[in-house]
Amino acid sequence: MVMPSNNQRVSLQHAMQRVPGQIIHYGMDMENGTLVYEIFILTAQNKIYEVEVNAKTGVIRKIEEENDFD
């Protein structure tokens, strides 16, 4: 199992402050030339949100409710 780096832990915690819930998936992706963390959070209301965090700066780029569960 790969442990998250210190930067990633901060990003995960930051995302959960904005969208409280349980992290069900996270990964990294390239978005328009920028490396981002993609964090999927299941809320207490059974809604899934995707939070994108700039991997370099830790700034949240996007919070979006997921409607397709693929």
Residue pairs with C-beta under 8 A, 6 or more apart in sequence:
4 12
7 55
7 58
8 26
8 37
8 55
10 58
11 37
11 39
11 53
11 55
11 58
12 23
12 26
12 37
12 39
14 53
14 58
14 60
15 23
15 37
15 39
15 41
15 51
15 53
15 60
16 23
16 41
18 51
18 60
18 63
19 41
19 43
19 49
19 51
19 63
20 41
20 43
20 44
21 41
21 42
21 43
21 44
21 49
22 41
22 42
23 39
23 40
23 41
24 40
24 41
24 42
24 48
25 38
25 39
25 40
26 37
26 38
26 39
26 40
27 37
27 38
28 35
28 36
28 37
28 38
28 55
29 35
29 36
29 38
30 36
31 52
31 61
34 54
34 55
34 56
34 61
35 54
35 55
35 56
36 52
36 53
36 54
36 55
36 61
37 52
37 53
37 55
38 50
38 51
38 52
39 50
39 51
39 52
39 53
40 48
40 49
40 50
40 51
40 66
41 48
41 49
41 51
42 48
43 49
47 65
47 66
48 65
48 66
48 69
49 63
49 64
49 65
49 66
50 62
50 63
50 64
50 66
51 60
51 62
51 63
52 60
52 61
52 62
52 63
53 59
53 60
53 61
54 60
54 61
